[in-house]
Amino acid sequence: MYNLKGTGQNLTKALFDIQSVSTNSSGKLTYSTASNSKKLKKYISVNKKGVVTLKKNAPKGTYKVKVTVAAKDGFKSVSRTIKIKVK
């Protein structure tokens, strides 16, 4: 879990790179913020390369990014959720 202190006006913008997810599969990695509440969803985004952006004035809370590895070469598809906690 990533912990980030400084909410409201103290938080201008935060970037996290989560591309370094370890896997034995060569399946495609995809990223999603779909599991966040509607309230928090408008403050977080993730691009197709795994770079997470928390927008200015993001409120306190736990933001989630779902990382999925597609099935390939005998490996099953698997998903994990990364949590970013803003304090």
MIDRENTI-276541 format. One record per atom (N, C-alpha, C, O, CB): residue number from 1; residue in one letter; atom name; x, y, z. Coordinates in steps of 0.001 Angstrom, whole numbers, always signed. Glycine has a CB too. Layout:
REM residues N
k=NUM, r=a, a=CA, X=X, Y=Y, Z=Z
...
END
This chain:
REM residues 87
k=1, r=m, a=N, X=+846, Y=-1163, Z=+0
k=1, r=m, a=CA, X=+0, Y=+0, Z=+0
k=1, r=m, a=C, X=+894, Y=+1229, Z=+0
k=1, r=m, a=O, X=+1872, Y=+1297, Z=+744
k=1, r=m, a=CB, X=-964, Y=-4, Z=+1212
k=2, r=y, a=N, X=+556, Y=+2187, Z=-830
k=2, r=y, a=CA, X=+1244, Y=+3469, Z=-845
k=2, r=y, a=C, X=+540, Y=+4388, Z=+141
k=2, r=y, a=O, X=-688, Y=+4461, Z=+134
k=2, r=y, a=CB, X=+1271, Y=+4090, Z=-2281
k=3, r=n, a=N, X=+1276, Y=+5083, Z=+982
k=3, r=n, a=CA, X=+702, Y=+6056, Z=+1908
k=3, r=n, a=C, X=+1133, Y=+7446, Z=+1475
k=3, r=n, a=O, X=+2314, Y=+7693, Z=+1229
k=3, r=n, a=CB, X=+1137, Y=+5770, Z=+3378
k=4, r=l, a=N, X=+182, Y=+8338, Z=+1385
k=4, r=l, a=CA, X=+456, Y=+9690, Z=+937
k=4, r=l, a=C, X=-131, Y=+10657, Z=+1945
k=4, r=l, a=O, X=-1341, Y=+10658, Z=+2172
k=4, r=l, a=CB, X=-117, Y=+9943, Z=-480
k=5, r=k, a=N, X=+719, Y=+11489, Z=+2558
k=5, r=k, a=CA, X=+246, Y=+12471, Z=+3532
k=5, r=k, a=C, X=+74, Y=+13811, Z=+2839
k=5, r=k, a=O, X=+778, Y=+14123, Z=+1878
k=5, r=k, a=CB, X=+1226, Y=+12592, Z=+4731
k=6, r=g, a=N, X=-862, Y=+14592, Z=+3333
k=6, r=g, a=CA, X=-1082, Y=+15926, Z=+2781
k=6, r=g, a=C, X=-2260, Y=+15938, Z=+1841
k=6, r=g, a=O, X=-2104, Y=+15700, Z=+644
k=6, r=g, a=CB, X=+157, Y=+16418, Z=+2061
k=7, r=t, a=N, X=-3432, Y=+16212, Z=+2364
k=7, r=t, a=CA, X=-4622, Y=+16215, Z=+1537
k=7, r=t, a=C, X=-5067, Y=+17638, Z=+1262
k=7, r=t, a=O, X=-4416, Y=+18600, Z=+1670
k=7, r=t, a=CB, X=-5742, Y=+15424, Z=+2202
k=8, r=g, a=N, X=-6152, Y=+17753, Z=+584
k=8, r=g, a=CA, X=-6718, Y=+19065, Z=+291
k=8, r=g, a=C, X=-5748, Y=+19928, Z=-483
k=8, r=g, a=O, X=-5177, Y=+19480, Z=-1478
k=8, r=g, a=CB, X=-7120, Y=+19765, Z=+1569
k=9, r=q, a=N, X=-5551, Y=+21161, Z=-43
k=9, r=q, a=CA, X=-4711, Y=+22084, Z=-780
k=9, r=q, a=C, X=-3224, Y=+21738, Z=-712
k=9, r=q, a=O, X=-2446, Y=+22246, Z=-1520
k=9, r=q, a=CB, X=-4926, Y=+23466, Z=-267
k=10, r=n, a=N, X=-2814, Y=+20898, Z=+220
k=10, r=n, a=CA, X=-1402, Y=+20517, Z=+297
k=10, r=n, a=C, X=-1015, Y=+19541, Z=-811
k=10, r=n, a=O, X=+155, Y=+19458, Z=-1184
k=10, r=n, a=CB, X=-1098, Y=+19899, Z=+1657
k=11, r=l, a=N, X=-1976, Y=+18816, Z=-1330
k=11, r=l, a=CA, X=-1698, Y=+17837, Z=-2377
k=11, r=l, a=C, X=-1938, Y=+18491, Z=-3720
k=11, r=l, a=O, X=-3080, Y=+18800, Z=-4062
k=11, r=l, a=CB, X=-2576, Y=+16563, Z=-2215
k=12, r=t, a=N, X=-882, Y=+18707, Z=-4487
k=12, r=t, a=CA, X=-1059, Y=+19332, Z=-5788
k=12, r=t, a=C, X=-1287, Y=+18283, Z=-6866
k=12, r=t, a=O, X=-2232, Y=+18392, Z=-7647
k=12, r=t, a=CB, X=+152, Y=+20192, Z=-6134
k=13, r=k, a=N, X=-436, Y=+17276, Z=-6916
k=13, r=k, a=CA, X=-600, Y=+16191, Z=-7882
k=13, r=k, a=C, X=+390, Y=+15105, Z=-7502
k=13, r=k, a=O, X=+1529, Y=+15396, Z=-7138
k=13, r=k, a=CB, X=-377, Y=+16684, Z=-9367
k=14, r=a, a=N, X=-33, Y=+13877, Z=-7584
k=14, r=a, a=CA, X=+869, Y=+12777, Z=-7255
k=14, r=a, a=C, X=+865, Y=+11773, Z=-8395
k=14, r=a, a=O, X=-191, Y=+11431, Z=-8927
k=14, r=a, a=CB, X=+461, Y=+12097, Z=-5922
k=15, r=l, a=N, X=+2035, Y=+11307, Z=-8764
k=15, r=l, a=CA, X=+2176, Y=+10312, Z=-9827
k=15, r=l, a=C, X=+2843, Y=+9070, Z=-9266
k=15, r=l, a=O, X=+3822, Y=+9166, Z=-8527
k=15, r=l, a=CB, X=+2990, Y=+10878, Z=-11018
k=16, r=f, a=N, X=+2317, Y=+7909, Z=-9615
k=16, r=f, a=CA, X=+2887, Y=+6632, Z=-9214
k=16, r=f, a=C, X=+3019, Y=+5772, Z=-10448
k=16, r=f, a=O, X=+2121, Y=+5759, Z=-11290
k=16, r=f, a=CB, X=+2021, Y=+5931, Z=-8132
k=17, r=d, a=N, X=+4107, Y=+5062, Z=-10572
k=17, r=d, a=CA, X=+4310, Y=+4148, Z=-11688
k=17, r=d, a=C, X=+4223, Y=+2737, Z=-11155
k=17, r=d, a=O, X=+5070, Y=+2324, Z=-10362
k=17, r=d, a=CB, X=+5673, Y=+4399, Z=-12399
k=18, r=i, a=N, X=+3202, Y=+1976, Z=-11580
k=18, r=i, a=CA, X=+3025, Y=+611, Z=-11081
k=18, r=i, a=C, X=+3267, Y=-421, Z=-12177
k=18, r=i, a=O, X=+2707, Y=-1516, Z=-12133
k=18, r=i, a=CB, X=+1623, Y=+437, Z=-10502
k=19, r=q, a=N, X=+4095, Y=-78, Z=-13157
k=19, r=q, a=CA, X=+4397, Y=-1004, Z=-14250
k=19, r=q, a=C, X=+5179, Y=-2224, Z=-13792
k=19, r=q, a=O, X=+5156, Y=-3258, Z=-14460
k=19, r=q, a=CB, X=+5168, Y=-291, Z=-15326
k=20, r=s, a=N, X=+5858, Y=-2121, Z=-12685
k=20, r=s, a=CA, X=+6795, Y=-3155, Z=-12269
k=20, r=s, a=C, X=+6130, Y=-4322, Z=-11544
k=20, r=s, a=O, X=+6729, Y=-4910, Z=-10643
k=20, r=s, a=CB, X=+7839, Y=-2554, Z=-11387
k=21, r=v, a=N, X=+4907, Y=-4659, Z=-11925
k=21, r=v, a=CA, X=+4232, Y=-5818, Z=-11345
k=21, r=v, a=C, X=+4946, Y=-7068, Z=-11839
k=21, r=v, a=O, X=+5157, Y=-7231, Z=-13041
k=21, r=v, a=CB, X=+2705, Y=-5847, Z=-11724
k=22, r=s, a=N, X=+5319, Y=-7951, Z=-10918
k=22, r=s, a=CA, X=+6086, Y=-9147, Z=-11259
k=22, r=s, a=C, X=+5161, Y=-10295, Z=-11659
k=22, r=s, a=O, X=+4194, Y=-10597, Z=-10961
k=22, r=s, a=CB, X=+6970, Y=-9567, Z=-10079
k=23, r=t, a=N, X=+5469, Y=-10926, Z=-12786
k=23, r=t, a=CA, X=+4690, Y=-12070, Z=-13261
k=23, r=t, a=C, X=+5561, Y=-12964, Z=-14121
k=23, r=t, a=O, X=+6496, Y=-12489, Z=-14766
k=23, r=t, a=CB, X=+3450, Y=-11604, Z=-14053
k=24, r=n, a=N, X=+5263, Y=-14256, Z=-14137
k=24, r=n, a=CA, X=+5975, Y=-15192, Z=-15013
k=24, r=n, a=C, X=+5335, Y=-15254, Z=-16389
k=24, r=n, a=O, X=+5952, Y=-15731, Z=-17341
k=24, r=n, a=CB, X=+6006, Y=-16588, Z=-14393
k=25, r=s, a=N, X=+4124, Y=-14784, Z=-16499
k=25, r=s, a=CA, X=+3385, Y=-14808, Z=-17754
k=25, r=s, a=C, X=+3799, Y=-13637, Z=-18641
k=25, r=s, a=O, X=+4240, Y=-12596, Z=-18153
k=25, r=s, a=CB, X=+1873, Y=-14771, Z=-17489
k=26, r=s, a=N, X=+3651, Y=-13821, Z=-19925
k=26, r=s, a=CA, X=+3894, Y=-12712, Z=-20848
k=26, r=s, a=C, X=+2563, Y=-12096, Z=-21288
k=26, r=s, a=O, X=+2488, Y=-11398, Z=-22300
k=26, r=s, a=CB, X=+4705, Y=-13193, Z=-22081
k=27, r=g, a=N, X=+1513, Y=-12371, Z=-20503
k=27, r=g, a=CA, X=+192, Y=-11809, Z=-20793
k=27, r=g, a=C, X=+192, Y=-10295, Z=-20638
k=27, r=g, a=O, X=+988, Y=-9729, Z=-19889
k=27, r=g, a=CB, X=-864, Y=-12428, Z=-19877
k=28, r=k, a=N, X=-713, Y=-9658, Z=-21358
k=28, r=k, a=CA, X=-812, Y=-8201, Z=-21347
k=28, r=k, a=C, X=-1312, Y=-7698, Z=-19989
k=28, r=k, a=O, X=-2255, Y=-8248, Z=-19419
k=28, r=k, a=CB, X=-1747, Y=-7720, Z=-22471
k=29, r=l, a=N, X=-665, Y=-6648, Z=-19485
k=29, r=l, a=CA, X=-1088, Y=-5998, Z=-18248
k=29, r=l, a=C, X=-2099, Y=-4905, Z=-18570
k=29, r=l, a=O, X=-1887, Y=-4110, Z=-19485
k=29, r=l, a=CB, X=+129, Y=-5410, Z=-17484
k=30, r=t, a=N, X=-3201, Y=-4865, Z=-17819
k=30, r=t, a=CA, X=-4168, Y=-3783, Z=-17946
k=30, r=t, a=C, X=-4432, Y=-3205, Z=-16567
k=30, r=t, a=O, X=-4259, Y=-3887, Z=-15557
k=30, r=t, a=CB, X=-5487, Y=-4278, Z=-18605
k=31, r=y, a=N, X=-4850, Y=-1947, Z=-16527
k=31, r=y, a=CA, X=-5031, Y=-1228, Z=-15283
k=31, r=y, a=C, X=-6406, Y=-576, Z=-15265
k=31, r=y, a=O, X=-6898, Y=-123, Z=-16298
k=31, r=y, a=CB, X=-3926, Y=-178, Z=-15094
k=32, r=s, a=N, X=-7029, Y=-528, Z=-14078
k=32, r=s, a=CA, X=-8371, Y=+17, Z=-13960
k=32, r=s, a=C, X=-8566, Y=+667, Z=-12599
k=32, r=s, a=O, X=-7981, Y=+231, Z=-11608
k=32, r=s, a=CB, X=-9417, Y=-1075, Z=-14184
k=33, r=t, a=N, X=-9391, Y=+1712, Z=-12552
k=33, r=t, a=CA, X=-9760, Y=+2341, Z=-11289
k=33, r=t, a=C, X=-11235, Y=+2103, Z=-10986
k=33, r=t, a=O, X=-11826, Y=+2831, Z=-10188
k=33, r=t, a=CB, X=-9458, Y=+3847, Z=-11327
k=34, r=a, a=N, X=-11821, Y=+1115, Z=-11599
k=34, r=a, a=CA, X=-13264, Y=+871, Z=-11524
k=34, r=a, a=C, X=-13776, Y=+559, Z=-10131
k=34, r=a, a=O, X=-14959, Y=+776, Z=-9864
k=34, r=a, a=CB, X=-13622, Y=-248, Z=-12424
k=35, r=s, a=N, X=-12949, Y=+64, Z=-9239
k=35, r=s, a=CA, X=-13438, Y=-344, Z=-7920
k=35, r=s, a=C, X=-13526, Y=+805, Z=-6911
k=35, r=s, a=O, X=-13879, Y=+577, Z=-5753
k=35, r=s, a=CB, X=-12544, Y=-1417, Z=-7368
k=36, r=n, a=N, X=-13214, Y=+2024, Z=-7328
k=36, r=n, a=CA, X=-13314, Y=+3176, Z=-6430
k=36, r=n, a=C, X=-14754, Y=+3676, Z=-6362
k=36, r=n, a=O, X=-15526, Y=+3511, Z=-7306
k=36, r=n, a=CB, X=-12376, Y=+4309, Z=-6895
k=37, r=s, a=N, X=-15101, Y=+4287, Z=-5238
k=37, r=s, a=CA, X=-16438, Y=+4869, Z=-5114
k=37, r=s, a=C, X=-16572, Y=+6042, Z=-6090
k=37, r=s, a=O, X=-15571, Y=+6588, Z=-6555
k=37, r=s, a=CB, X=-16709, Y=+5336, Z=-3647
k=38, r=k, a=N, X=-17806, Y=+6419, Z=-6393
k=38, r=k, a=CA, X=-18026, Y=+7535, Z=-7316
k=38, r=k, a=C, X=-17367, Y=+8809, Z=-6803
k=38, r=k, a=O, X=-16840, Y=+9602, Z=-7583
k=38, r=k, a=CB, X=-19527, Y=+7768, Z=-7525
k=39, r=k, a=N, X=-17401, Y=+8999, Z=-5490
k=39, r=k, a=CA, X=-16807, Y=+10185, Z=-4876
k=39, r=k, a=C, X=-15300, Y=+10257, Z=-5132
k=39, r=k, a=O, X=-14772, Y=+11321, Z=-5456
k=39, r=k, a=CB, X=-17081, Y=+10192, Z=-3372
k=40, r=l, a=N, X=-14617, Y=+9130, Z=-4986
k=40, r=l, a=CA, X=-13161, Y=+9106, Z=-5136
k=40, r=l, a=C, X=-12717, Y=+8927, Z=-6588
k=40, r=l, a=O, X=-11616, Y=+9341, Z=-6953
k=40, r=l, a=CB, X=-12579, Y=+7995, Z=-4291
k=41, r=k, a=N, X=-13555, Y=+8322, Z=-7406
k=41, r=k, a=CA, X=-13182, Y=+7969, Z=-8772
k=41, r=k, a=C, X=-12761, Y=+9173, Z=-9616
k=41, r=k, a=O, X=-11920, Y=+9047, Z=-10505
k=41, r=k, a=CB, X=-14330, Y=+7270, Z=-9440
k=42, r=k, a=N, X=-13347, Y=+10338, Z=-9336
k=42, r=k, a=CA, X=-13025, Y=+11510, Z=-10155
k=42, r=k, a=C, X=-11652, Y=+12101, Z=-9825
k=42, r=k, a=O, X=-11182, Y=+12992, Z=-10533
k=42, r=k, a=CB, X=-14091, Y=+12572, Z=-9971
k=43, r=y, a=N, X=-11007, Y=+11619, Z=-8764
k=43, r=y, a=CA, X=-9696, Y=+12139, Z=-8372
k=43, r=y, a=C, X=-8522, Y=+11254, Z=-8777
k=43, r=y, a=O, X=-7368, Y=+11645, Z=-8596
k=43, r=y, a=CB, X=-9666, Y=+12337, Z=-6898
k=44, r=i, a=N, X=-8792, Y=+10079, Z=-9315
k=44, r=i, a=CA, X=-7714, Y=+9147, Z=-9663
k=44, r=i, a=C, X=-7864, Y=+8687, Z=-11106
k=44, r=i, a=O, X=-8973, Y=+8483, Z=-11601
k=44, r=i, a=CB, X=-7711, Y=+7929, Z=-8711
k=45, r=s, a=N, X=-6730, Y=+8532, Z=-11764
k=45, r=s, a=CA, X=-6736, Y=+7965, Z=-13113
k=45, r=s, a=C, X=-5474, Y=+7129, Z=-13286
k=45, r=s, a=O, X=-4478, Y=+7334, Z=-12592
k=45, r=s, a=CB, X=-6823, Y=+9088, Z=-14204
k=46, r=v, a=N, X=-5529, Y=+6193, Z=-14213
k=46, r=v, a=CA, X=-4364, Y=+5362, Z=-14541
k=46, r=v, a=C, X=-4343, Y=+5173, Z=-16047
k=46, r=v, a=O, X=-5370, Y=+4879, Z=-16658
k=46, r=v, a=CB, X=-4408, Y=+3973, Z=-13795
k=47, r=n, a=N, X=-3164, Y=+5342, Z=-16647
k=47, r=n, a=CA, X=-3085, Y=+5166, Z=-18092
k=47, r=n, a=C, X=-2712, Y=+3733, Z=-18443
k=47, r=n, a=O, X=-2488, Y=+2913, Z=-17552
k=47, r=n, a=CB, X=-2071, Y=+6139, Z=-18696
k=48, r=k, a=N, X=-2644, Y=+3427, Z=-19729
k=48, r=k, a=CA, X=-2393, Y=+2049, Z=-20169
k=48, r=k, a=C, X=-982, Y=+1564, Z=-19860
k=48, r=k, a=O, X=-699, Y=+372, Z=-19979
k=48, r=k, a=CB, X=-2642, Y=+1934, Z=-21648
k=49, r=k, a=N, X=-90, Y=+2478, Z=-19464
k=49, r=k, a=CA, X=+1268, Y=+2088, Z=-19081
k=49, r=k, a=C, X=+1413, Y=+1886, Z=-17580
k=49, r=k, a=O, X=+2486, Y=+1508, Z=-17110
k=49, r=k, a=CB, X=+2256, Y=+3131, Z=-19548
k=50, r=g, a=N, X=+333, Y=+2136, Z=-16810
k=50, r=g, a=CA, X=+378, Y=+1922, Z=-15377
k=50, r=g, a=C, X=+790, Y=+3127, Z=-14567
k=50, r=g, a=O, X=+1150, Y=+2987, Z=-13398
k=50, r=g, a=CB, X=+1289, Y=+827, Z=-15084
k=51, r=v, a=N, X=+746, Y=+4307, Z=-15153
k=51, r=v, a=CA, X=+1076, Y=+5521, Z=-14412
k=51, r=v, a=C, X=-215, Y=+6048, Z=-13780
k=51, r=v, a=O, X=-1181, Y=+6360, Z=-14477
k=51, r=v, a=CB, X=+1742, Y=+6604, Z=-15348
k=52, r=v, a=N, X=-211, Y=+6138, Z=-12453
k=52, r=v, a=CA, X=-1376, Y=+6568, Z=-11687
k=52, r=v, a=C, X=-1239, Y=+8054, Z=-11379
k=52, r=v, a=O, X=-169, Y=+8519, Z=-10987
k=52, r=v, a=CB, X=-1526, Y=+5738, Z=-10376
k=53, r=t, a=N, X=-2328, Y=+8792, Z=-11558
k=53, r=t, a=CA, X=-2349, Y=+10214, Z=-11234
k=53, r=t, a=C, X=-3449, Y=+10481, Z=-10222
k=53, r=t, a=O, X=-4609, Y=+10135, Z=-10448
k=53, r=t, a=CB, X=-2554, Y=+11074, Z=-12506
k=54, r=l, a=N, X=-3081, Y=+11098, Z=-9104
k=54, r=l, a=CA, X=-4050, Y=+11596, Z=-8134
k=54, r=l, a=C, X=-4168, Y=+13092, Z=-8381
k=54, r=l, a=O, X=-3161, Y=+13800, Z=-8386
k=54, r=l, a=CB, X=-3621, Y=+11276, Z=-6640
k=55, r=k, a=N, X=-5374, Y=+13573, Z=-8584
k=55, r=k, a=CA, X=-5594, Y=+14976, Z=-8918
k=55, r=k, a=C, X=-5524, Y=+15881, Z=-7698
k=55, r=k, a=O, X=-5626, Y=+15430, Z=-6558
k=55, r=k, a=CB, X=-6929, Y=+15140, Z=-9594
k=56, r=k, a=N, X=-5348, Y=+17159, Z=-7966
k=56, r=k, a=CA, X=-5267, Y=+18192, Z=-6931
k=56, r=k, a=C, X=-6513, Y=+18155, Z=-6058
k=56, r=k, a=O, X=-7626, Y=+17941, Z=-6540
k=56, r=k, a=CB, X=-5096, Y=+19590, Z=-7564
k=57, r=n, a=N, X=-6305, Y=+18365, Z=-4776
k=57, r=n, a=CA, X=-7369, Y=+18396, Z=-3778
k=57, r=n, a=C, X=-8067, Y=+17055, Z=-3585
k=57, r=n, a=O, X=-9232, Y=+17012, Z=-3191
k=57, r=n, a=CB, X=-8379, Y=+19426, Z=-4159
k=58, r=a, a=N, X=-7370, Y=+15972, Z=-3859
k=58, r=a, a=CA, X=-7944, Y=+14637, Z=-3622
k=58, r=a, a=C, X=-8230, Y=+14476, Z=-2135
k=58, r=a, a=O, X=-7347, Y=+14706, Z=-1309
k=58, r=a, a=CB, X=-6982, Y=+13507, Z=-4122
k=59, r=p, a=N, X=-9456, Y=+14082, Z=-1784
k=59, r=p, a=CA, X=-9785, Y=+13938, Z=-366
k=59, r=p, a=C, X=-9119, Y=+12719, Z=+257
k=59, r=p, a=O, X=-8634, Y=+11827, Z=-440
k=59, r=p, a=CB, X=-11288, Y=+13846, Z=-188
k=60, r=k, a=N, X=-9106, Y=+12703, Z=+1598
k=60, r=k, a=CA, X=-8574, Y=+11551, Z=+2318
k=60, r=k, a=C, X=-9355, Y=+10312, Z=+1902
k=60, r=k, a=O, X=-10545, Y=+10379, Z=+1591
k=60, r=k, a=CB, X=-8648, Y=+11766, Z=+3860
k=61, r=g, a=N, X=-8667, Y=+9197, Z=+1906
k=61, r=g, a=CA, X=-9337, Y=+7946, Z=+1583
k=61, r=g, a=C, X=-8370, Y=+6949, Z=+993
k=61, r=g, a=O, X=-7191, Y=+7247, Z=+801
k=61, r=g, a=CB, X=-10484, Y=+8187, Z=+625
k=62, r=t, a=N, X=-8871, Y=+5766, Z=+706
k=62, r=t, a=CA, X=-8075, Y=+4715, Z=+84
k=62, r=t, a=C, X=-8520, Y=+4569, Z=-1365
k=62, r=t, a=O, X=-9670, Y=+4235, Z=-1646
k=62, r=t, a=CB, X=-8217, Y=+3364, Z=+854
k=63, r=y, a=N, X=-7598, Y=+4822, Z=-2267
k=63, r=y, a=CA, X=-7856, Y=+4733, Z=-3696
k=63, r=y, a=C, X=-7327, Y=+3384, Z=-4180
k=63, r=y, a=O, X=-6321, Y=+2891, Z=-3670
k=63, r=y, a=CB, X=-7191, Y=+5924, Z=-4476
k=64, r=k, a=N, X=-7998, Y=+2792, Z=-5156
k=64, r=k, a=CA, X=-7622, Y=+1454, Z=-5612
k=64, r=k, a=C, X=-7338, Y=+1444, Z=-7110
k=64, r=k, a=O, X=-8015, Y=+2104, Z=-7898
k=64, r=k, a=CB, X=-8726, Y=+447, Z=-5281
k=65, r=v, a=N, X=-6319, Y=+678, Z=-7474
k=65, r=v, a=CA, X=-5999, Y=+433, Z=-8883
k=65, r=v, a=C, X=-5947, Y=-1072, Z=-9061
k=65, r=v, a=O, X=-5193, Y=-1758, Z=-8370
k=65, r=v, a=CB, X=-4636, Y=+1117, Z=-9313
k=66, r=k, a=N, X=-6739, Y=-1582, Z=-9977
k=66, r=k, a=CA, X=-6766, Y=-3016, Z=-10253
k=66, r=k, a=C, X=-5822, Y=-3310, Z=-11412
k=66, r=k, a=O, X=-5923, Y=-2701, Z=-12477
k=66, r=k, a=CB, X=-8213, Y=-3501, Z=-10577
k=67, r=v, a=N, X=-4910, Y=-4243, Z=-11197
k=67, r=v, a=CA, X=-3958, Y=-4672, Z=-12215
k=67, r=v, a=C, X=-4343, Y=-6082, Z=-12640
k=67, r=v, a=O, X=-4484, Y=-6969, Z=-11799
k=67, r=v, a=CB, X=-2479, Y=-4619, Z=-11683
k=68, r=t, a=N, X=-4514, Y=-6290, Z=-13939
k=68, r=t, a=CA, X=-4903, Y=-7606, Z=-14471
k=68, r=t, a=C, X=-3861, Y=-8070, Z=-15477
k=68, r=t, a=O, X=-3431, Y=-7309, Z=-16343
k=68, r=t, a=CB, X=-6314, Y=-7552, Z=-15134
k=69, r=v, a=N, X=-3461, Y=-9330, Z=-15349
k=69, r=v, a=CA, X=-2567, Y=-9965, Z=-16317
k=69, r=v, a=C, X=-3418, Y=-10939, Z=-17111
k=69, r=v, a=O, X=-4056, Y=-11821, Z=-16536
k=69, r=v, a=CB, X=-1343, Y=-10693, Z=-15614
k=70, r=a, a=N, X=-3433, Y=-10787, Z=-18423
k=70, r=a, a=CA, X=-4239, Y=-11642, Z=-19290
k=70, r=a, a=C, X=-3673, Y=-13058, Z=-19345
k=70, r=a, a=O, X=-2471, Y=-13268, Z=-19180
k=70, r=a, a=CB, X=-4316, Y=-11051, Z=-20699
k=71, r=a, a=N, X=-4557, Y=-14019, Z=-19579
k=71, r=a, a=CA, X=-4140, Y=-15417, Z=-19724
k=71, r=a, a=C, X=-3277, Y=-15565, Z=-20982
k=71, r=a, a=O, X=-3582, Y=-14992, Z=-22028
k=71, r=a, a=CB, X=-5382, Y=-16363, Z=-19794
k=72, r=k, a=N, X=-2199, Y=-16342, Z=-20863
k=72, r=k, a=CA, X=-1324, Y=-16580, Z=-22014
k=72, r=k, a=C, X=-329, Y=-17682, Z=-21678
k=72, r=k, a=O, X=+111, Y=-17796, Z=-20535
k=72, r=k, a=CB, X=-580, Y=-15281, Z=-22427
k=73, r=d, a=N, X=+21, Y=-18481, Z=-22659
k=73, r=d, a=CA, X=+1056, Y=-19511, Z=-22530
k=73, r=d, a=C, X=+832, Y=-20448, Z=-21346
k=73, r=d, a=O, X=+1776, Y=-20773, Z=-20625
k=73, r=d, a=CB, X=+2404, Y=-18857, Z=-22398
k=74, r=g, a=N, X=-411, Y=-20884, Z=-21140
k=74, r=g, a=CA, X=-717, Y=-21817, Z=-20066
k=74, r=g, a=C, X=-941, Y=-21179, Z=-18710
k=74, r=g, a=O, X=-1275, Y=-21874, Z=-17750
k=74, r=g, a=CB, X=+366, Y=-22792, Z=-19954
k=75, r=f, a=N, X=-765, Y=-19877, Z=-18612
k=75, r=f, a=CA, X=-1027, Y=-19165, Z=-17365
k=75, r=f, a=C, X=-2454, Y=-18636, Z=-17387
k=75, r=f, a=O, X=-2924, Y=-18162, Z=-18421
k=75, r=f, a=CB, X=-12, Y=-18007, Z=-17155
k=76, r=k, a=N, X=-3141, Y=-18714, Z=-16258
k=76, r=k, a=CA, X=-4485, Y=-18176, Z=-16141
k=76, r=k, a=C, X=-4419, Y=-16669, Z=-15919
k=76, r=k, a=O, X=-3408, Y=-16135, Z=-15462
k=76, r=k, a=CB, X=-5250, Y=-18862, Z=-14993
k=77, r=s, a=N, X=-5508, Y=-16001, Z=-16251
k=77, r=s, a=CA, X=-5625, Y=-14576, Z=-15974
k=77, r=s, a=C, X=-5686, Y=-14358, Z=-14457
k=77, r=s, a=O, X=-6295, Y=-15146, Z=-13733
k=77, r=s, a=CB, X=-6884, Y=-13978, Z=-16672
k=78, r=v, a=N, X=-5060, Y=-13301, Z=-13994
k=78, r=v, a=CA, X=-5054, Y=-13000, Z=-12560
k=78, r=v, a=C, X=-5151, Y=-11485, Z=-12365
k=78, r=v, a=O, X=-4632, Y=-10713, Z=-13171
k=78, r=v, a=CB, X=-3766, Y=-13567, Z=-11873
k=79, r=s, a=N, X=-5819, Y=-11071, Z=-11289
k=79, r=s, a=CA, X=-5962, Y=-9656, Z=-10955
k=79, r=s, a=C, X=-5557, Y=-9419, Z=-9510
k=79, r=s, a=O, X=-5750, Y=-10276, Z=-8647
k=79, r=s, a=CB, X=-7408, Y=-9179, Z=-11192
k=80, r=r, a=N, X=-5001, Y=-8264, Z=-9264
k=80, r=r, a=CA, X=-4660, Y=-7831, Z=-7912
k=80, r=r, a=C, X=-5011, Y=-6359, Z=-7790
k=80, r=r, a=O, X=-5007, Y=-5627, Z=-8780
k=80, r=r, a=CB, X=-3147, Y=-8081, Z=-7590
k=81, r=t, a=N, X=-5310, Y=-5933, Z=-6584
k=81, r=t, a=CA, X=-5649, Y=-4539, Z=-6341
k=81, r=t, a=C, X=-4542, Y=-3886, Z=-5528
k=81, r=t, a=O, X=-4112, Y=-4407, Z=-4499
k=81, r=t, a=CB, X=-7008, Y=-4419, Z=-5615
k=82, r=i, a=N, X=-4093, Y=-2739, Z=-6008
k=82, r=i, a=CA, X=-3082, Y=-1940, Z=-5321
k=82, r=i, a=C, X=-3826, Y=-797, Z=-4647
k=82, r=i, a=O, X=-4646, Y=-129, Z=-5276
k=82, r=i, a=CB, X=-1961, Y=-1409, Z=-6314
k=83, r=k, a=N, X=-3541, Y=-571, Z=-3367
k=83, r=k, a=CA, X=-4209, Y=+482, Z=-2618
k=83, r=k, a=C, X=-3268, Y=+1653, Z=-2380
k=83, r=k, a=O, X=-2097, Y=+1473, Z=-2043
k=83, r=k, a=CB, X=-4731, Y=-57, Z=-1289
k=84, r=i, a=N, X=-3803, Y=+2854, Z=-2563
k=84, r=i, a=CA, X=-3060, Y=+4093, Z=-2301
k=84, r=i, a=C, X=-3863, Y=+4837, Z=-1237
k=84, r=i, a=O, X=-5006, Y=+5224, Z=-1477
k=84, r=i, a=CB, X=-2859, Y=+4979, Z=-3630
k=85, r=k, a=N, X=-3276, Y=+5032, Z=-83
k=85, r=k, a=CA, X=-3990, Y=+5669, Z=+1022
k=85, r=k, a=C, X=-3549, Y=+7123, Z=+1166
k=85, r=k, a=O, X=-2372, Y=+7409, Z=+1385
k=85, r=k, a=CB, X=-3752, Y=+4900, Z=+2341
k=86, r=v, a=N, X=-4513, Y=+8038, Z=+1040
k=86, r=v, a=CA, X=-4244, Y=+9468, Z=+1228
k=86, r=v, a=C, X=-4672, Y=+9820, Z=+2635
k=86, r=v, a=O, X=-5826, Y=+9617, Z=+3013
k=86, r=v, a=CB, X=-4993, Y=+10356, Z=+163
k=87, r=k, a=N, X=-3723, Y=+10359, Z=+3423
k=87, r=k, a=CA, X=-4006, Y=+10689, Z=+4831
k=87, r=k, a=C, X=-4182, Y=+12177, Z=+4995
k=87, r=k, a=O, X=-4425, Y=+12651, Z=+6105
k=87, r=k, a=CB, X=-2881, Y=+10189, Z=+5753
END
